[in-house]
C-alpha cells in the first residue's frame, strides 16, 4: 500500500472516530427518535393489513427504543437487588404485546426512552465544569535551585521550594512572596475585580494572575492542598450530594414497582381460585392491570411540563439545566448574591474628578489619561476610557514614563514632573488633606481613589467604583415582593460591601468572603431558610453555586460558573430571577394537577378492571387518553404568563 493510500486510510479512520465521538452523547436520543419512526411505520403497515411486517416494525421499535432503559434497569436491579420503574415499563410494554396491543407497548417504550435520553444528556453536560477548572491551573512552574532555574511539573513542588512567577503568568501554587513586588488579579479566588498590590511576605494563591512585576514565591502548601484545589473539591462534593426529592423518588420507584408486580402476579392466580374466573379471563385481567397500572401518565405528568417550562424560560433568556432546579426555584426562601459582576458591572468606572481650585479639569484629565494610556492596569484603562469619552482632543505623548510597581506611575509632560497613584506614592498627609479630606469620604462610599501630583504638589484626585447595575435595584425589589430574603456575599472590605449593599437594596451583606467562607455562609443560610439560591459569575463562586439548592449564573460569567450553575441568565438580566421563580410556581401547580389526575385515572381503571367492567380497548383508551390530557395541560406552560 502506498504512503498516500495509508495517509488517506488513516484520515478516513480518524474522521469516523470523530463522527462517532460526536454522535455518542446523543445515541440514546437518536435511538428513541428512530423507535418513534418505526412505531409510525408499524401503525401504517397495520392499517394496510400487513400484520407480519407491522409486528416486525414494532419489534424493532421495542429493541431500539428500549435497549438503553432495559439495560439500565437490569443492571440497577442486579446491583441494588431491587426492581425499578424501568423494569416495570418494560414488563408493561411486553404485556401489551402478549395480548396483541403492539402499538400501545411500543408507545410506552418510546415515551420512556425519550425521557431517559434527555436525562442522560443533561447529566453528561453537568460534569464539564471540573475539566474547565483544571485548565486554569498551570501544569508547570519555574523552580529556583542554587541560582539556576528549571521548569518542573507542579506535582513536584514541595513546601519551602522557591519559584519564579513572571509577568502575565498564573501562580502555580500557594505561597509567600520573598522577593519582588507586583499587582495580582485574584478574581479567580476572591472575585474582586480590582488587582491587589503585593510585595514581600504577602500571600499568593494558585490560579491567580501576576500582572506586571516578577516575583519570587516560597511554596507554603502542597499542590493538592491549595485554595484552588479546594474549590475543585468543594464543587465535586456539593454535586455528589443527592437532593431530598431525588432520594424520595428513588424510594418511591422501588415501592411502586413491588406493589404493582405483586398485585399483577396475585391477579394471575387468585381470581381463578377465589372468584371462579376462567384461566383465560384471569390472565386477560392481569395483563390489563399491567397495562393500566404502568405509570405512563404519571411520567408524562412531569416531563412535558418540565420541558415546556424550560422552553418558555429559554425563549426569555433563562436557561434551566434540569427540571429539578426549575422545580426548586418556587421553594426558595433566600437568595445570596455575589457582588462583582453580579450586582455590579464588574468593571471600575470613574465616578469623581476633583481638581485644585484655579486649575483646568480638562487639562488634568488630558495629562493623566495620556500618561495612564501606557499602562495595562484596569484602573488606568478605566481612566483612559473615561477621558476619551469626555475630552474632545486627542491624547498627547509624555516625554518620559516610569512604572513604579505597587504604587503608581511617574512621568514627565511639558517639563513638569507628574505622579499618579496611591496616597503613599504622592505623600499621605497631603493626599488625605486634599479637598477637605475628600478621599476619606469617597473610601466610605466604597470607591478607590487615585491621586494626581504635579511638581511635588497634589492637584487632583480621581475616584473609581465598580458601579451597581441599573437593573439590580429592580431585581432585588421584585424578589422582596415575593417574600425572598436577599444577602450579598463579597470578598470586598466591610466599607465597600456596606456601600454597595445599601445602593443595591439587599437585606444583608457579608464582607471579606473567600470561596470556602461563601460555602460556610451558604450552609448556614440553608439551615436557617431550608431552600437557598446563590447567584454569581466567577470561578470563586463555583463552590457556592454547587452548594446552594439552586445555583444561578450570569450569562457573561466564567465557563466554570456557567457549568456549575443550575440556572443561567443568558443576558445578565437580574429581574429574570423573579420571572423564573414565577414560572417555577406555575410549573409546580400544573404538575400537581397532572399527578392527581393521572393517579385518579389509574385507580379508576384498576378498580374497573377488577370488577370486570373494563375491556382492554377501553383500558388502553383510558390509559393513553389520560396521558394525552396531562401532556396537553403541560403544554400550557409554553405560553408566557
C-alpha positions as CSV (number, residue, x, y, z in Angstrom):
1,X,0.0,0.0,0.0
2,X,1.4,3.4,-1.0
3,X,2.1,6.2,1.6
4,X,-0.7,8.3,0.1
5,X,-3.2,5.4,0.5
6,X,-2.1,4.8,4.1
7,X,-2.5,8.5,4.9
8,X,-5.9,8.5,3.2
9,X,-7.0,5.4,5.2
10,X,-5.7,7.0,8.5
11,X,-7.5,10.2,7.8
12,X,-10.7,8.3,7.0
13,X,-10.4,6.3,10.2
14,X,-9.8,9.5,12.2
15,X,-12.9,11.1,10.6
16,X,-15.0,8.1,11.5
17,X,-13.8,8.2,15.1
18,X,-14.5,11.9,15.4
19,X,-18.0,11.3,14.0
20,X,-18.6,8.5,16.5
21,X,-17.4,10.8,19.3
22,X,-19.9,13.5,18.3
23,X,-22.8,11.0,17.9
24,X,-22.1,9.1,21.2
25,X,-23.6,11.7,23.6
26,X,-26.8,11.8,21.5
27,X,-27.0,8.0,20.9
28,X,-30.0,7.5,23.3
29,X,-32.0,10.3,21.8
30,X,-31.3,9.1,18.3
31,X,-32.4,5.6,19.3
32,X,-35.6,7.0,20.8
33,X,-36.5,9.0,17.8
34,X,-35.8,6.1,15.5
35,X,-38.1,3.9,17.5
36,X,-40.8,6.6,17.1
37,X,-40.3,6.4,13.3
38,X,-40.7,2.6,13.5
39,X,-43.9,2.9,15.5
40,X,-45.3,5.1,12.8
41,X,-44.3,2.6,10.2
42,X,-45.8,-0.2,12.1
43,X,-49.1,1.6,12.5
44,X,-49.2,2.4,8.8
45,X,-48.4,-1.2,7.9
46,X,-51.1,-2.5,10.3
47,X,-53.7,-0.2,8.6
48,X,-52.6,-1.7,5.3
49,X,-53.3,-5.2,6.6
50,X,-49.6,-6.2,6.6
51,X,-49.7,-7.7,10.0
52,X,-46.4,-9.6,9.9
53,X,-44.5,-6.5,8.7
54,X,-46.2,-4.4,11.3
55,X,-45.2,-6.7,14.1
56,X,-41.6,-6.7,12.8
57,X,-41.5,-2.9,12.8
58,X,-42.9,-2.8,16.4
59,X,-40.3,-5.4,17.5
60,X,-37.6,-3.2,16.1
61,X,-39.1,-0.2,17.9
62,X,-39.1,-2.3,21.2
63,X,-35.4,-3.3,20.7
64,X,-34.0,0.0,19.5
65,X,-36.0,2.3,21.8
66,X,-36.0,0.1,24.9
67,X,-32.4,-1.2,24.8
68,X,-30.8,1.6,26.8
69,X,-33.5,1.7,29.5
70,X,-33.8,-2.1,29.7
71,X,-30.0,-2.4,30.1
72,X,-30.0,0.3,32.8
73,X,-33.0,-1.3,34.6
74,X,-31.4,-4.8,34.5
75,X,-28.0,-3.5,35.7
76,X,-29.6,-1.5,38.6
77,X,-31.8,-4.4,39.6
78,X,-28.7,-6.7,39.8
79,X,-26.7,-4.1,41.6
80,X,-29.3,-2.9,44.1
81,X,-31.2,-6.2,44.2
82,X,-34.4,-4.3,43.8
83,X,-36.7,-3.8,40.8
84,X,-37.3,-0.3,39.4
85,X,-39.7,1.7,37.2
86,X,-37.5,0.9,34.1
87,X,-38.3,-2.8,34.6
88,X,-42.0,-2.1,35.2
89,X,-42.2,-0.1,32.0
90,X,-40.5,-3.0,30.0
91,X,-42.9,-5.5,31.6
92,X,-45.9,-3.4,30.8
93,X,-44.8,-3.0,27.2
94,X,-44.2,-6.8,26.8
95,X,-47.6,-7.4,28.5
96,X,-49.3,-5.2,25.9
97,X,-47.6,-7.2,23.1
98,X,-48.6,-10.5,24.6
99,X,-52.3,-9.6,24.5
100,X,-51.9,-8.2,21.0
101,X,-51.6,-4.5,21.6
102,X,-48.2,-3.8,20.0
103,X,-48.8,-0.1,19.3
104,X,-49.5,0.7,23.0
105,X,-46.5,-1.2,24.2
106,X,-44.2,0.5,21.6
107,X,-45.5,4.0,22.5
108,X,-44.9,3.2,26.2
109,X,-41.3,2.3,25.3
110,X,-40.9,5.5,23.1
111,X,-42.1,7.9,25.8
112,X,-39.8,6.4,28.4
113,X,-36.8,6.3,26.0
114,X,-37.1,10.0,25.2
115,X,-37.3,10.8,28.9
116,X,-34.2,8.7,29.7
117,X,-32.3,10.2,26.7
118,X,-32.9,13.8,27.9
119,X,-31.9,12.8,31.4
120,X,-28.6,11.2,30.3
121,X,-27.8,14.2,28.1
122,X,-28.3,16.7,31.0
123,X,-26.1,14.6,33.3
124,X,-23.3,14.5,30.8
125,X,-23.4,18.3,30.5
126,X,-23.2,18.8,34.2
127,X,-19.7,17.1,34.6
128,X,-17.8,19.5,32.4
129,X,-17.0,22.2,35.0
130,X,-14.2,20.3,36.7
131,X,-12.2,20.0,33.5
132,X,-12.8,23.7,32.9
133,X,-11.5,24.5,36.3
134,X,-8.4,22.4,35.9
135,X,-7.4,24.2,32.7
136,X,-6.9,27.4,34.8
137,X,-4.2,25.8,37.0
138,X,-0.7,25.9,35.5
139,X,0.9,22.4,34.9
140,X,4.5,23.7,35.2
141,X,6.4,26.0,37.5
142,X,9.9,27.7,37.2
143,X,11.7,26.4,40.3
144,X,14.9,28.2,41.5
145,X,17.7,25.9,42.8
146,X,21.1,27.4,43.7
147,X,20.5,30.4,41.5
148,X,19.5,28.4,38.4
149,X,16.1,28.0,37.0
150,X,14.4,24.7,36.0
151,X,10.9,24.1,34.7
152,X,9.1,21.3,36.7
153,X,5.6,19.9,37.0
154,X,3.6,21.4,39.8
155,X,3.2,18.0,41.4
156,X,7.0,18.0,42.0
157,X,6.9,21.2,44.1
158,X,7.4,20.8,47.8
159,X,7.0,23.1,50.8
160,X,9.9,25.5,51.0
161,X,10.7,25.5,47.3
162,X,11.3,28.8,45.6
163,X,9.6,29.6,42.3
164,X,9.8,32.5,39.9
165,X,6.5,33.9,38.5
166,X,6.9,36.2,35.6
167,X,4.5,39.0,34.4
168,X,1.4,37.6,32.7
169,X,1.8,34.1,34.2
170,X,-0.5,32.3,36.6
171,X,0.8,31.5,40.1
172,X,1.2,27.6,40.1
173,X,0.8,27.0,43.8
174,X,0.0,28.8,47.1
175,X,2.9,30.5,48.7
176,X,4.5,33.7,50.2
177,X,6.4,36.4,48.2
178,X,10.1,36.5,49.3
179,X,11.3,38.9,46.7
180,X,9.7,41.3,44.2
181,X,6.6,43.4,44.0
182,X,3.6,43.2,41.7
183,X,-0.1,43.5,41.2
184,X,-2.1,40.3,41.0
185,X,-5.5,39.6,39.6
186,X,-7.2,37.4,42.3
187,X,-10.6,37.3,40.6
188,X,-10.3,33.5,40.3
189,X,-10.2,33.3,44.1
190,X,-11.8,36.3,45.8
191,X,-14.0,37.6,42.9
192,X,-12.6,41.1,43.4
193,X,-12.4,42.9,40.1
194,X,-9.5,45.2,41.1
195,X,-5.9,43.8,41.1
196,X,-4.2,43.6,44.5
197,X,-0.8,45.0,45.0
198,X,1.5,42.6,46.8
199,X,5.1,42.5,48.0
200,X,7.5,40.7,50.4
201,X,5.7,38.4,53.0
202,X,2.3,38.7,51.2
203,X,0.4,35.5,50.4
204,X,-0.4,34.5,46.8
205,X,-2.8,31.8,45.6
206,X,-2.6,29.2,42.8
207,X,-4.6,30.2,39.8
208,X,-4.2,34.0,40.3
209,X,-2.5,36.1,37.6
210,X,0.7,38.1,38.1
211,X,0.1,41.3,36.1
212,X,3.4,43.2,35.9
213,X,6.5,42.6,38.1
214,X,8.4,39.4,38.5
215,X,8.1,37.8,42.0
216,X,9.9,35.0,43.8
217,X,7.5,32.8,45.8
218,X,8.2,30.3,48.6
219,X,5.8,27.4,48.4
220,X,3.7,27.0,51.6
221,X,1.3,24.2,50.7
222,X,1.4,21.0,48.7
223,X,-0.2,21.2,45.3
224,X,-3.1,19.0,46.4
225,X,-4.0,21.4,49.3
226,X,-4.0,24.7,47.6
227,X,-7.0,27.1,47.8
228,X,-7.6,26.5,44.1
229,X,-7.7,22.7,44.6
230,X,-10.2,23.2,47.5
231,X,-12.5,25.0,45.1
232,X,-12.5,21.9,42.8
233,X,-13.1,19.6,45.7
234,X,-16.0,21.7,47.0
235,X,-17.7,21.6,43.6
236,X,-17.3,17.8,43.4
237,X,-18.5,17.3,46.9
238,X,-21.6,19.5,46.5
239,X,-22.6,17.9,43.2
240,X,-22.3,14.4,44.6
241,X,-24.9,15.0,47.3
242,X,-28.5,13.9,46.3
243,X,-31.4,16.2,47.0
244,X,-34.2,15.0,49.3
245,X,-36.6,15.0,46.4
246,X,-34.2,12.7,44.4
247,X,-34.0,10.3,47.4
248,X,-37.8,10.3,47.7
249,X,-38.2,9.5,44.0
250,X,-35.8,6.6,44.2
251,X,-37.5,5.2,47.3
252,X,-40.9,5.6,45.6
253,X,-39.8,3.8,42.5
254,X,-38.9,0.6,44.4
255,X,-42.1,0.6,46.4
256,X,-44.4,1.3,43.4
257,X,-42.8,-1.5,41.2
258,X,-43.0,-4.0,44.0
259,X,-46.7,-3.3,44.7
260,X,-47.8,-3.3,41.1
261,X,-45.9,-6.5,40.2
262,X,-47.1,-8.3,43.4
263,X,-50.7,-7.4,42.6
264,X,-50.3,-8.5,38.9
265,X,-48.8,-11.9,40.0
266,X,-51.6,-12.2,42.5
267,X,-54.1,-11.3,39.8
268,X,-52.8,-14.1,37.5
269,X,-53.9,-16.8,40.0
270,X,-56.1,-15.5,42.9
271,X,-59.3,-14.7,40.8
272,X,-59.3,-18.2,39.3
273,X,-59.4,-19.9,42.7
274,X,-61.3,-17.3,44.7
275,X,-63.8,-15.9,42.2
276,X,-64.1,-18.8,39.8
277,X,-62.8,-16.9,36.8
278,X,-61.5,-19.0,33.9
279,X,-57.7,-19.1,33.3
280,X,-58.2,-17.1,30.1
281,X,-60.2,-14.3,31.9
282,X,-57.7,-14.3,34.8
283,X,-54.6,-13.9,32.5
284,X,-56.5,-11.3,30.4
285,X,-57.4,-9.2,33.5
286,X,-53.8,-9.5,34.8
287,X,-52.4,-8.2,31.5
288,X,-54.9,-5.3,31.5
289,X,-53.8,-4.5,35.1
290,X,-50.1,-4.5,34.0
291,X,-51.0,-2.0,31.2
292,X,-53.3,0.4,33.1
293,X,-51.1,0.4,36.2
294,X,-48.0,1.3,34.3
295,X,-47.0,4.9,35.2
296,X,-47.1,6.2,31.7
297,X,-49.5,9.1,32.6
298,X,-47.6,9.7,35.8
299,X,-44.3,10.0,33.9
300,X,-46.0,12.3,31.4
301,X,-47.3,14.4,34.3
302,X,-43.8,15.7,34.9
303,X,-41.6,15.6,31.8
304,X,-43.7,17.5,29.2
305,X,-44.5,20.1,31.9
306,X,-40.8,20.5,32.7
307,X,-39.7,20.6,29.0
308,X,-42.5,23.2,28.3
309,X,-41.4,25.4,31.2
310,X,-37.7,25.0,30.2
311,X,-38.6,26.1,26.6
312,X,-40.5,29.0,27.9
313,X,-37.5,30.1,30.0
314,X,-35.1,29.7,27.1
315,X,-37.3,31.9,25.0
316,X,-37.0,34.6,27.6
317,X,-33.2,34.3,28.2
318,X,-33.4,31.9,31.2
319,X,-31.5,28.6,30.8
320,X,-32.5,25.8,33.1
321,X,-30.2,22.8,33.3
322,X,-32.9,20.4,34.5
323,X,-36.4,20.1,35.8
324,X,-35.3,19.6,39.4
325,X,-33.7,23.0,39.5
326,X,-36.8,24.6,38.0
327,X,-39.0,22.9,40.5
328,X,-36.8,24.0,43.4
329,X,-37.0,27.7,42.5
330,X,-40.5,28.1,43.8
331,X,-39.5,26.8,47.2
332,X,-36.7,29.4,47.7
333,X,-36.8,31.5,50.9
334,X,-33.5,33.3,50.5
335,X,-31.1,34.2,47.7
336,X,-27.3,35.0,48.2
337,X,-25.7,37.3,45.6
338,X,-22.0,37.7,44.7
339,X,-21.1,41.3,44.3
340,X,-18.6,41.8,41.5
341,X,-20.1,41.1,38.1
342,X,-23.4,40.1,39.5
343,X,-24.9,43.0,41.5
344,X,-22.3,45.3,39.9
345,X,-20.9,45.6,36.4
346,X,-17.6,44.0,37.4
347,X,-15.5,46.9,35.9
348,X,-14.4,50.0,37.7
349,X,-15.8,53.3,36.3
350,X,-14.7,56.9,37.1
351,X,-17.2,58.5,39.4
352,X,-15.5,61.7,40.6
353,X,-12.7,64.0,39.3
354,X,-11.7,66.7,41.8
355,X,-9.2,69.4,40.7
356,X,-7.4,72.0,42.8
357,X,-9.1,75.4,42.6
358,X,-7.9,77.5,39.7
359,X,-6.7,74.6,37.6
360,X,-8.4,73.1,34.5
361,X,-10.3,69.8,34.9
362,X,-9.9,69.1,31.2
363,X,-6.2,69.7,31.2
364,X,-5.7,67.4,34.2
365,X,-7.7,64.7,32.6
366,X,-5.8,65.0,29.4
367,X,-2.4,64.8,31.1
368,X,-3.4,61.9,33.4
369,X,-5.1,59.9,30.6
370,X,-2.0,60.5,28.3
371,X,0.2,59.0,31.0
372,X,-2.1,56.2,32.0
373,X,-2.6,55.1,28.4
374,X,0.8,53.5,28.6
375,X,-0.3,51.2,31.5
376,X,-2.4,48.0,31.3
377,X,-3.7,48.3,34.8
378,X,-7.6,48.1,35.0
379,X,-7.8,51.4,36.8
380,X,-5.6,53.1,34.2
381,X,-7.8,51.6,31.4
382,X,-10.9,52.9,33.1
383,X,-9.4,56.4,33.4
384,X,-8.3,56.5,29.8
385,X,-11.7,55.3,28.6
386,X,-13.5,58.0,30.7
387,X,-11.1,60.7,29.4
388,X,-11.6,59.7,25.7
389,X,-15.4,59.8,26.2
390,X,-15.2,63.2,28.0
391,X,-12.5,65.1,26.1
392,X,-12.7,66.5,22.6
393,X,-9.0,66.5,22.0
394,X,-6.5,63.6,21.4
395,X,-4.1,62.3,24.0
396,X,-0.5,63.5,23.9
397,X,2.8,61.6,24.3
398,X,4.7,62.0,27.6
399,X,8.4,62.9,27.4
400,X,9.2,60.0,29.8
401,X,7.3,57.5,31.8
402,X,8.2,55.1,34.6
403,X,6.0,52.4,36.2
404,X,6.6,52.2,39.9
405,X,5.3,48.7,40.7
406,X,2.7,48.6,43.5
407,X,2.5,52.4,43.8
408,X,1.6,54.1,40.5
409,X,3.3,55.8,37.6
410,X,5.7,58.6,37.3
411,X,6.0,60.7,34.1
412,X,7.3,63.9,32.6
413,X,4.9,66.1,30.4
414,X,5.8,69.6,29.2
415,X,8.8,69.7,31.5
416,X,6.6,69.0,34.5
417,X,7.0,66.0,36.9
418,X,3.8,64.0,37.3
419,X,3.0,61.2,39.8
420,X,-0.3,59.2,39.6
421,X,-1.1,56.5,42.2
422,X,-1.7,55.8,45.9
423,X,-1.7,58.2,48.8
424,X,1.7,56.8,49.9
425,X,3.1,57.5,46.5
426,X,2.3,61.2,46.5
427,X,2.6,61.8,50.2
428,X,0.0,60.5,52.7
429,X,-0.5,63.7,54.7
430,X,-1.1,66.0,51.7
431,X,-3.2,63.4,49.9
432,X,-5.6,62.9,52.9
433,X,-5.9,66.6,53.5
434,X,-6.7,67.4,49.8
435,X,-10.1,68.9,49.0
436,X,-11.2,68.8,52.7
437,X,-10.4,65.1,53.1
438,X,-12.5,64.1,50.1
439,X,-10.6,60.8,49.9
440,X,-11.9,59.5,53.2
441,X,-15.5,60.3,52.3
442,X,-15.1,58.5,48.9
443,X,-13.5,55.5,50.6
444,X,-16.5,55.2,52.9
445,X,-18.7,55.1,49.8
446,X,-16.7,52.1,48.5
447,X,-14.6,54.0,45.9
448,X,-11.0,53.5,45.0
449,X,-9.0,56.8,44.9
450,X,-6.2,57.7,42.6
451,X,-4.2,60.8,43.5
452,X,-2.5,63.2,40.9
453,X,0.7,65.1,41.9
454,X,2.4,67.8,39.7
455,X,5.8,69.1,40.7
456,X,5.5,67.8,44.3
457,X,2.0,69.2,44.8
458,X,-1.2,67.2,44.9
459,X,-3.5,68.9,42.4
460,X,-6.3,66.4,41.9
461,X,-7.9,63.0,42.6
462,X,-9.9,60.6,40.5
463,X,-12.2,58.1,42.2
464,X,-13.4,54.9,40.7
465,X,-16.1,52.4,41.6
466,X,-17.5,49.1,40.5
467,X,-20.9,50.5,39.9
468,X,-24.2,48.7,40.7
469,X,-26.1,47.5,37.6
470,X,-29.1,49.6,36.6
471,X,-31.5,46.7,36.9
472,X,-30.1,45.4,40.3
473,X,-32.5,47.5,42.5
474,X,-35.5,46.4,40.4
475,X,-34.5,42.8,40.7
476,X,-34.0,42.9,44.4
477,X,-37.2,44.7,45.0
478,X,-39.1,42.2,42.9
479,X,-37.7,39.3,45.0
480,X,-38.6,41.1,48.2
481,X,-42.2,41.3,46.9
482,X,-42.1,37.5,46.5
483,X,-41.1,37.3,50.2
484,X,-37.5,36.3,49.5
485,X,-34.7,37.4,51.8
486,X,-31.6,38.8,49.9
487,X,-27.9,38.6,51.0
488,X,-24.8,39.9,49.3
489,X,-21.5,37.8,49.7
490,X,-18.3,39.5,48.7
491,X,-14.6,39.4,49.1
492,X,-14.5,43.2,49.4
493,X,-13.8,45.2,52.6
494,X,-16.6,45.9,55.1
495,X,-16.7,49.6,53.9
496,X,-17.1,48.8,50.3
497,X,-19.6,46.0,50.9
498,X,-21.8,48.2,53.1
499,X,-21.9,50.9,50.4
500,X,-22.9,48.5,47.6
501,X,-25.4,46.7,49.8
502,X,-27.2,49.9,50.6
503,X,-27.2,51.0,47.0
504,X,-28.5,47.7,45.7
505,X,-31.3,47.3,48.3
506,X,-30.2,43.8,49.6
507,X,-31.4,42.9,53.1
508,X,-28.0,41.9,54.4
509,X,-24.3,41.8,53.4
510,X,-21.3,39.7,54.4
511,X,-17.9,41.0,53.5
512,X,-14.3,39.6,53.1
513,X,-15.5,36.1,51.9
514,X,-13.1,33.7,50.4
515,X,-14.7,30.7,48.4
516,X,-14.7,28.4,51.5
517,X,-16.3,31.3,53.6
518,X,-19.1,31.6,51.0
519,X,-19.8,27.9,51.2
520,X,-19.9,28.1,55.0
521,X,-22.3,31.0,54.9
522,X,-24.4,29.2,52.3
523,X,-24.7,26.2,54.6
524,X,-25.7,28.4,57.5
525,X,-28.3,30.1,55.3
526,X,-29.6,26.6,54.3
527,X,-30.0,25.7,57.9
528,X,-31.9,28.9,58.6
529,X,-34.1,29.1,55.4
530,X,-34.0,25.5,54.1
531,X,-34.1,26.5,50.5
532,X,-31.4,29.0,49.3
533,X,-30.2,30.1,45.9
534,X,-26.7,31.5,45.0
535,X,-26.2,34.0,42.2
536,X,-22.7,34.5,40.8
537,X,-20.4,34.8,37.8
538,X,-16.9,33.9,38.8
539,X,-14.7,30.9,39.3
540,X,-14.7,31.8,43.0
541,X,-18.5,31.4,43.1
542,X,-18.4,27.8,41.7
543,X,-18.3,26.0,45.1
544,X,-21.1,28.2,46.5
545,X,-23.2,27.8,43.3
546,X,-22.8,24.0,43.7
547,X,-23.6,24.1,47.4
548,X,-26.8,26.1,47.1
549,X,-30.2,24.4,46.5
550,X,-30.2,26.3,43.2
551,X,-27.1,27.9,41.6
552,X,-27.8,30.8,39.2
553,X,-25.0,32.1,37.0
554,X,-24.7,35.3,34.9
555,X,-24.5,34.6,31.2
556,X,-21.3,36.6,30.8
557,X,-19.7,34.8,33.7
558,X,-16.8,32.3,33.6
559,X,-17.2,28.9,31.9
560,X,-16.8,27.2,35.3
561,X,-19.7,29.3,36.9
562,X,-21.9,28.6,33.9
563,X,-21.2,24.8,34.0
564,X,-21.6,24.6,37.8
565,X,-24.8,26.6,38.0
566,X,-28.3,25.1,37.6
567,X,-29.8,28.2,36.0
568,X,-28.1,30.7,33.7
569,X,-29.3,34.2,33.0
570,X,-28.2,34.4,29.4
571,X,-28.5,38.2,29.1
572,X,-27.3,39.0,32.7
573,X,-30.8,40.3,33.4
574,X,-31.2,40.0,37.1
575,X,-35.0,40.7,37.1
576,X,-35.4,37.4,35.2
577,X,-34.8,35.6,38.5
578,X,-38.2,36.8,39.8
579,X,-39.7,35.7,36.4
580,X,-38.0,32.3,36.7
581,X,-39.5,31.8,40.2
582,X,-43.0,32.6,38.9
583,X,-42.5,30.2,36.1
584,X,-41.4,27.5,38.6
585,X,-44.6,28.1,40.6
586,X,-46.8,27.7,37.5
587,X,-45.0,24.5,36.6
588,X,-45.4,23.0,40.0
589,X,-49.1,23.8,40.1
590,X,-49.6,22.1,36.7
591,X,-47.5,19.1,37.8
592,X,-49.7,18.7,40.9
593,X,-52.8,18.8,38.7
594,X,-51.3,16.2,36.4
595,X,-50.2,13.9,39.2
596,X,-53.5,13.9,41.0
597,X,-55.4,13.4,37.7
598,X,-53.2,10.6,36.5
599,X,-53.3,8.7,39.8
600,X,-57.1,9.1,39.9
601,X,-57.4,7.6,36.4
602,X,-55.1,4.7,37.2
603,X,-57.0,3.9,40.4
604,X,-60.3,4.1,38.5
605,X,-59.1,1.8,35.7
606,X,-57.7,-0.7,38.1
607,X,-61.0,-0.8,40.0
608,X,-63.0,-1.1,36.8
609,X,-60.7,-4.0,35.7
610,X,-61.1,-5.8,38.9
611,X,-64.9,-5.5,38.7
612,X,-64.7,-6.9,35.1
613,X,-66.3,-3.8,33.7
614,X,-63.2,-2.7,31.7
615,X,-62.2,-4.3,28.5
616,X,-58.7,-4.0,27.1
617,X,-59.5,-1.5,24.3
618,X,-61.2,0.9,26.8
619,X,-58.4,0.4,29.3
620,X,-55.9,1.4,26.6
621,X,-58.1,4.4,25.7
622,X,-58.3,5.5,29.4
623,X,-54.6,4.9,29.9
624,X,-53.4,6.6,26.8
625,X,-56.1,9.3,26.9
626,X,-55.1,10.3,30.4
627,X,-51.5,10.6,29.1
628,X,-52.6,12.8,26.2
629,X,-54.6,15.1,28.5
630,X,-51.8,15.6,31.0
631,X,-49.4,16.4,28.1
632,X,-51.9,19.0,26.7
633,X,-52.2,20.5,30.2
634,X,-48.4,20.7,30.4
635,X,-48.2,22.5,27.0
636,X,-49.9,25.5,28.6
637,X,-46.5,26.3,30.1
638,X,-45.3,27.2,26.6
639,X,-47.4,30.4,26.8
640,X,-46.0,33.4,28.6
641,X,-47.6,34.2,32.0
